Amino acid sequence: MSVTSGKTRPSLTQEILSHLGLANKTAAWGTLGTLRTFLSFSVDKDVQRLLRAIASQGVDRSAIVGVLTNRSREQRQLISRAFQERTQQDLVKSLQAALSGNLERMVMALLQPAAHFDAQELRTALKNPGSTEDVAVEILATRSPPQLQECLTVYKHNFQLEVEKDIKSETSGILRDLLLALAKGARESYSGIIDYNLVEDDVQALKQAEGPGTEGTWVIIFTQRNPEHLVRVFDQYQRCSGHELEKTIQNIFHGDDQAALLSLVSMIKNTPLYFADKLHQALQDMGPNYQVLMRILISRSETDLLSIRAEFKKKFGKSLYSSLQDAVKGDCRSALLALCRAEDL
């Protein structure tokens, strides 16, 4: 899902890039992720590094983390295949035997193809009451159409059923309808032209959809319109009603339905800020929620983690890197910090 910033006001990311002298160099910059293709990549050298790390007395965890958190996901897949070819051993199984705890879980996630990682997270969310409205919406709503299609294909292959069947059996109400609609991947692409008549029509439709039997209106608008259009719908709704759409959602909907709609609004308005909020929440628990930290840092490391870091620092007054340093303990701490990459001053 695209990151949008409303009217003509520059986004926080654009402001930061302009100060760094990178505002007009996004083609060379290539990504707002913290992890890029390693230019001096040598698959043979990396296989040897991992072999030595696994075979060394006590296991060289630092070396393992150093390799896997400095290679793109595509490069990690090449390493995994080369390891199998050269050693006749499965890299995942070798590392599982050598590691344990959260570091083992994180290394396994790093070595999974993106679609496999998303499919497993989606399956866990649908089978784990209480997390469905959060993680399932996140995955179905923030992946590009090709990424989503690949994820759903892997889901069907790995679990021997369509994701729609799990959604229907594990959820209900507007949450179920939202997830089913998102899984179809039918959201309109942005043509570069805003249809302001449709914006007004959608605003009026949402204002009238406040009674029983009108849930379908919310599902259609939230899952079919492109994010650039929806941002303008949200802005116009606030101008017409005098309050944000979120207030209406809180007044009309409850429980999982409310949480799913609020999550969608947050993602559409500002995707990096949504993830910054989720990371902050994961760090505020009695103990850090490692599953959330791993999922977001791994899945966004090659996409927009720099933007997430910037939003985190702006909203909470403390960098994500420092927050991870203070809250996270154990072996996986160095891996999470490596994906985060650096302090934001």
C-alpha positions, 0 to 999 in steps of 0.5 A, spaced: 500 500 500 502 506 498 504 511 503 500 518 502 501 525 505 495 528 503 495 535 499 501 538 497 505 538 504 511 534 503 511 527 507 516 527 513 520 522 509 521 527 503 523 532 508 528 528 511 531 526 504 531 533 502 536 535 508 540 529 507 541 531 499 537 525 497 530 528 495 532 528 488 536 521 488 531 516 489 532 512 483 540 512 485 537 511 493 533 505 490 529 504 496 527 507 503 529 500 506 535 499 511 537 493 507 539 493 500 543 488 495 550 487 498 554 489 492 560 485 494 556 479 494 560 472 494 555 466 495 561 462 496 564 466 501 558 466 505 557 459 505 564 458 507 562 463 513 556 460 515 559 453 515 565 456 520 560 459 524 556 453 525 562 448 526 566 453 531 566 451 538 560 454 541 557 457 534 559 463 532 552 467 532 555 474 531 558 471 524 551 468 522 547 474 524 552 478 520 551 475 514 544 474 514 542 481 516 547 484 511 544 480 505 537 482 501 532 476 501 534 474 494 541 473 496 539 469 502 535 465 498 541 464 493 546 462 499 541 457 502 541 453 495 548 454 494 549 451 501 545 445 499 549 444 493 556 444 496 555 441 503 549 436 501 546 439 507 540 443 508 542 450 511 535 451 515 536 445 518 543 446 520 542 453 523 536 450 527 540 445 530 545 450 532 541 456 534 535 456 539 530 461 542 528 468 539 535 468 535 533 461 531 526 464 530 529 470 527 534 466 523 528 461 520 524 467 518 530 471 515 531 465 510 524 464 508 522 467 501 517 473 503 511 469 500 512 463 505 514 468 511 507 472 509 503 466 508 505 463 515 504 469 519 497 470 516 495 462 517 498 464 525 494 470 525 487 466 523 488 461 527 490 465 533 484 469 536 485 476 538 490 477 533 486 476 526 484 483 526 491 486 526 496 481 523 491 479 517 489 486 515 496 488 515 498 483 511 493 483 506 492 490 506 500 492 505 502 487 500 503 489 493 498 485 488 504 481 486 506 479 493 499 478 495 498 473 489 504 469 491 502 469 498 496 466 497 498 461 492 503 459 497 498 459 503 494 454 498 500 450 497 502 449 504 496 448 508 492 445 502 486 450 502 484 457 500 485 462 505 478 464 504 476 458 507 480 459 513 477 467 513 470 464 513 471 459 519 475 463 523 472 470 523 465 473 522 462 480 521 465 486 517 472 483 519 470 477 515 468 481 509 474 486 509 479 480 509 475 476 504 475 483 500 482 484 501 484 477 499 481 478 492 486 483 491 481 488 487 483 494 489 483 499 484 490 502 482 492 509 482 491 512 475 494 519 477 488 522 476 483 524 482 476 523 481 473 528 486 466 527 484 467 520 486 470 522 492 464 526 494 460 520 493 464 516 497 463 521 503 456 521 502 455 514 502 459 513 508 455 518 512 449 515 510 452 508 512 451 508 519 445 503 521 444 496 520 445 493 514 450 498 511 456 495 512 457 493 505 458 500 503 464 500 508 467 494 505 467 496 498 470 503 499 475 501 504 477 495 499 476 497 492 478 504 492 486 506 491 489 509 497 490 516 494 483 517 493 481 514 500 486 519 503 482 525 500 475 521 502 478 522 509 480 529 509 473 531 505 469 527 510 472 531 516 471 537 513 463 535 512 462 532 519 467 536 523 470 530 526 475 524 523 472 518 520 475 514 526 470 517 531 465 515 527 468 508 526 468 508 534 461 510 535 458 505 530 463 499 530 465 494 536 471 489 537 474 486 532 470 490 526 472 496 529 479 494 530 480 492 523 477 498 520 481 503 524 487 499 522 485 500 515 484 507 516 491 508 519 495 504 514 492 508 508 493 515 511 500 513 513 503 506 512 510 508 516 506 511 521 502 505 522 508 500 523 511 505 527 505 505 532 505 497 532 513 497 533 512 502 539 506 498 542 510 491 541 516 495 545 511 497 551 509 490 553 511 487 559 516 483 555 517 485 548 513 482 543 518 479 539 513 476 534 511 483 532 518 486 532 521 480 527 515 480 522 515 488 521 523 489 521 524 483 517 518 485 512 519 492 511 527 492 511 527 492 504 521 497 503 520 503 508 524 501 514 527 508 514 521 512 513 518 508 519 524 510 523 523 517 522 516 517 524 517 513 530 522 518 532 518 524 530 512 521 534 515 518 540 521 523 541 526 517 541 529 513 536 527 506 534 534 503 535 535 506 542 528 503 544 530 496 541 537 497 545 533 498 551 528 493 551 530 487 547 534 482 551 538 476 548 541 473 542 536 476 537 537 483 540 543 484 535 539 481 529 534 486 530 538 492 531 542 490 525 536 490 521 534 497 524 541 499 522 542 505 525 541 511 530 536 517 528 539 523 531 
